[in-house]
Amino acid sequence: MSASSFNSNYTTMANLKAIVAAGSGGIGVILPDEVSSNRYVDFDAPNLTTALTDAGLPASDLNVQNALGVDANEISIAQGDIAAGDKVLIMDPLDSTTGVTIEKAAAKAGVQVIDYDRLTVGGSAPYYVSFNNVAVGQLIGRGELACIKAYKIKKPLVYVMNGSTTTDNNAVLFAQGYDAVLNKAGYKASVGGKGNAKTINETGTGTWTPSQALTDFQGAYSQNPKINAVVTPNDENAAPIIAFLQKKGLKPYTMPFTGQDATLTGFQNIISGYQCGTVYKPIWKEAQAAAAIALYLRAGKTPPSTLVNGTTKDPTTGRAVPSVLLTATWVTPKLIESTVIHDGVINAVSLCTKVRPAVAGDKKIPTYAQDCKKYRIH
């Protein structure tokens, strides 16, 4: 088994049935929230459940819960899993402080923890499963530059947003990626930096809460109405800003936004010409990789080196955390059919509806169904 052996049909998981039989005890899955991204409800929870049960783990040995954005909930869920005798926790920490608290409690009880998607900075988890998040940021940066060119923006003034860089190490890594790409192209992008004539950087630490992202953008836009391109770190942060600008008469293909997480709303914004692309991270790969690591740990075995394909440096301790690092893809309209539709992540019927965004003063915007026909999505 390797990091590249997983498929969207989960057939690889059947190869772990002997590993499942060699172990005992439960696996607790703790997801962080339902607001920062709908991925945790739509993808992670069902994908992790499918991966573990297809490997042969009894349903009675699996408990998947969501902390709903509350640190105390996440800690309480972990305490409950530990008290119930679970052997392994797959945890996406709301923040590293919460993650460290959980990992300390788990260590005292002899329970193994896998950092899932986000690294617990200063933590002790023996394994980390995620995507190469600096590379994800680079995809966002390159995507923004390509769309500035495609949208023929002559004098770009890019507003560079961040995720929640104080609580989420992924946000730090994403920003490292797209800041480096933008800076190489002559933009002065940095978290909290002053920018230059081509760049306005978001002040503060950023956010993953869409309503707050909109508030932050509105403040910057009121002071800098010449902003004509936006680096948004995910689809959810982009969506309310795009809707806000549409109500002000924003036309398609005039202000490119970026994103990630491959959401339905994100793709509707993409095919209608408001968001120029998104980073597609196949959660079904991440879920299967985490499930495989968890099953090896449950059986008291070391995961194979072909699966653990890298390390991630903890920025506070310097520890090289053994990692499964997966590859993401930048998806533009022409790639939707061959990627997310093919993989069953987005349903064409749901995407290609006969509604259209409400744009002030413009009654001729094509419907999503017409957009889908244009890009041969079916």
N, C-alpha and C positions, 0 to 999 in steps of 0.2 A: 504494500500500500504506500502511495506517495501523495504529495500535496496536489499533484495534477491528475490523480486517478478518479476523482469524483465526477459524477454526471447528474443531470437534472432528474433522472429516473431513480436515483438512489440505489442502483443495483450493486454498487461497490460495498455497501454496508453489510450485505449478506456474508461477505468474506470475514466478518468479525464475530460470527456466531460462536466460534470456538472460544474466542476471548471472553465473550459474554458468559459462556458456560463455566469458564475458569474463575469467574469472580462472583461476588455476592454483595448485596446492599444496594441502597438507593442512590440516585443521582438527582440533585436539585439544580434547577435552572432558574437563575434570578436575573430578570431583565429590568432595565432602569425606569422607563417611563412610556407614556403614550402620546407625548406632545412634541418632543424634539424631532421625532421622525415616526411616521406610521409603519416603518419597517419592523418595529418590534412586535406589533400586533399582526400585521399582514404577512410577514416573512419569517422572522426569527423564531417566534413561538411555534408555529406549525412546522417549520423546517427542522428545528431541533427535535421536535416530537417524532416526526417521520424518520429522521436519521437514526435515532436511538431505538425506536420500535422495529424498524426494518432490520436492524442488526440483531434483533431478538431479545432486547431488554423488555422484561415484563412491564406492562403499564403500571402495575402496583409499585414498581421500583423507580418511577419517574414522577417528578413534581415540578411543573413549570409555573412560575408566578411572576408578576410584574409589580415593581415597587411604586408605580404611579407617581414618580418624580419626588418622592419623599424619602430622605435619608433614613429616618427612623424606621420606615417600612422595610427598606432594604435590609437593614440590620436585623430587624425582627424576623423577616423571612429566613435569613441565614441561620439565626438562632433556632428557629423552628426546625429547619432541615437538619441541623446538627443534632438537636435533641431527638429527632426521629430516627437517628442512626444512619443518615446518608453518608456514603463513603467519599463522594466527590461533589463539589459545587462548580457549576459553570456560571460565572458571574460577570456581568457587565456593570461595573461600578458607576453610580451616579457621579461620584467624584473620588479622588484618591484617598481622602480622609476616611470616607465611608468604607472604601475598599480595604484599607489597612486595618480598620477595626474588625471587619469580617475575617480577614485572613489571619489575624492574631487569634481570634476566637476559634477558628477552624483548626489552626495548628495545635492549640492546646488539646483539642479533642481528637487529633490524629486524622483530621479530614483534609483531603487535598482540594485545592482551589485552582481552577483554570481562569485566567484573565481572558474574558471574551470581548473582542472588538476594541475595548479600551484597556490600556495598560494601567494597573494600579501603581502609580509612582510612589516609590518607597516601600513597596509591598514585598511579599515573599512567595508569590505564586510560582510553582516550578515550570509552568508553561503559559504561553500567551498565543492566542489565535486571532488573527486579524488580516487586514490587507496591508500592503506596503503603503502606508498613509502619506509619506512624503511624495511618493509617486502619484498618489491620488491628487494631491495638491498640484503637482506638476501638470497633470491632465487638465485640471481646472484652469491653470494659468495659460497653458497653450491653447485651450479651447477659447478662452476670452480673446486672446490675440487674434486667433483665426477668425472669430466672429466680428471683431472690430473691422477687420479687412473685408470680410464678406458683406457686412452691413454698410460698407463704404463711409465709415465715420472719419471725416477729414481731420478734425481736431479733437481727439479723444480726451475726455476728462473722466477717469475711472474712479469710482468709489469702491474701495476695497474693504469688504466686511470680514469679520472673523467669526468663528464659533465661540464657544465659551472657553477662552484660553486659560482662565484661572482654574477651572475645574476639570477640564478635559484635555488630556495629553494628545488625543487625536487632533483637536483643533490646533494645537501648537504645530503638529507635524504637517497638517494641511497647509497652514499659513507659510511654513518654511518652504513648502513646495511651490506654491503659486507666487509667493514673494520673490523667490529666486528667478523664476521664469520672467516675471514682469520687470524685475530690476535689470536683467540681462538685455531686455528690449528697450531700456531707457526710462522706465517708470521707477519712481522711488516708493516702493511698497514695503511697509513694515508695520507690525502690530503697534498701534499707538504713535507711529512716526508722523512727521509733518508732511511727507509727500513732496511733490514738486508740481510743475505746471501741468503735468499729465495725470497726476494722482492725488486723490484725497483719501487718507486712511481713516477708518473708523476710530473714533476715540474710545477710551475705555477698554474693557476686556472682552466685548462681544457677547453673543448670546445664542442659544439654540431655541429660544422661545419665539415663534413666529410673530406674535403680537408685539414683542419688544423689538424684534428686528425691524418691523415696520416703523415703530416710534423712533428708533435710532436713525433710520433712513430719512424719515420726514424732517428731522432736525437738521441733518446734513444738507438735504435737498433745498430746504428753505433758505439756507445760507449760501448754497452753491447751485443755483438753478441751471447751470450749464453742464451738470453731470449728465453724461450721455452713454455711459457703460458702467456695469456693476458686476463686481466679483462677489457672488453670494455663495457661501460654503455648502448649502444644500437646497434642495427643491422647496422644502417647507419654508425656509426663510425668504426665498425668492417670491413665492406665490402671493402673499398679501401685498408686497411692494408692487408687483406687476398689476394686481387688481386695483390698487390705489392709483397708479399712473394711468391705467385704462380709463378710469373715471374722469381723468383730466385730459383725455383725448390722445393718449399715446398710440401711435400707429405701429403696425408690425414692422419688423426689420429696421427699427430706428434706435433701439437701445438694448444691446445684448446683455442678458443675464446668464450666469452659470449656475450649476447645481450639482448635487449628487444624491444618491439613494434611489433613483429610478422610480419615482412615484407616478401615479396616474395623472395627477394634476400637473406635475412637471412635464410629462410628455405632451399633454394637451397644450401647455404653453410653448413647447418646442415646435410642434407641428404648425401652430398658428403664428409663429414668428416673433415671439416675445422672449423666450428663453432659448439660447442658441445651442445648448446641449446639456447633458448630465453625465456624471460618472456612474456607470452601472457596476455595482459590486454584487456579484452573484452570491446572495446570502445562502443559497443552498450548498455552495461549496464551503463557506465558512462554518455553517451548521454541521455539515458532515465531518469536517476536520476536527471541530471541537468535540463532537460526539465520539469520534475515534479515539482522541486523546483521553477523554473521560473513561472510556471502556477499558483502555489499557491500564489506567491508574486504578480503576475499580478492581481489576484482576491482579494488581500488584506487579505489573509488568512495565518495562520501559518502552515507550513508543519508538517505532523504528526511525532511524535517521533519515530515511527517504521521505517520511512524513514531516518531521521537524526540520524544515529546510532553511532555517536562519536563526538569528538572534536579534534581540532588541535591547538597546542600552537604556537602563533606567537612569534618567537624567540627574537624580539626586544621590543614588548610591553607586552608580557606575556598574552595577551588576548587569551582566549579559544574560538576558532572560531567553532561554530556548523558545523558539517561536515557529509557528506555521504562518507564513506570510503569502497571501494570495494576490493575484493580479486582477486589477480592475480595467474597465474599458470606457473610453469617452464615446458617447452615443449621440449622434446627430440624427435628423429626420430620416436620412437615407439608410441608416443602420438599424432602425427600430425593428423592422420586420425580421431581420436576420439574427437579432440578439434577444431582446426581451420578449417579443412575441413568440419566437422560436422556442425559448426556454420556458414559456408558460408563466412568466412573471407578470406580464401585462396582457389583459384580454382585449383583443381588437374590437369586440362589440362594445365594451365599456369605453374604450378610447375614442372610437369613431362615431360619436353621437351627433345628432342634428342640432345641438345647441351651439352657441358661439359666445365669446366674451363680450360683455357690454362695454363698448368704447364710446365715450362721449363724442357726439357729432359725427359718427361714422356708422352708416347702416349697411355697408357693403362688405363687412368682414366675412370671409367664407366660414361655413360651419366646419366642425371637426371632421365630419364625414367627408366633406369636400377636400379637406387637408389630407386625410388618409388616402383618398383616391389619387391625389397628386403624388404622394410618396409610395404608392402601391402597397399600402398596409391593409391587410385583410385577414 
